[in-house]
């Protein structure tokens, strides 16, 4: 999870896509629009840190609950998410995430 957060912060679009499960809910098409959206998000947001709250693994499925501290246009854009991952051939892929707490203005 930390590596994906860092990839968004550094604008490493390829890494974000390569670590996303092509069969998961998070995969987006067309890929060209998805790449542009990732780049824009990285430019528009200040990445202030990420805290891992909890995580677990059961065979080839895992989850991470984290709090991302973000700022966008001077406003708090932080959120808490529970992300789900799948392992294929020893590599973990982000499958989906559910936001628990959205950022608030101010």
Secondary structure, DSSP 8 states (H G I E B T S, - for coil): -HHHHHHHHHT-HHHHHHTB-TTSTT--SSHHHHHHHHHHHHHHEEEEEEEEEEEEEETTEEEEEEEEEEEETTEE--EEEEEEEEEETTEEEEEEEEEEE-----
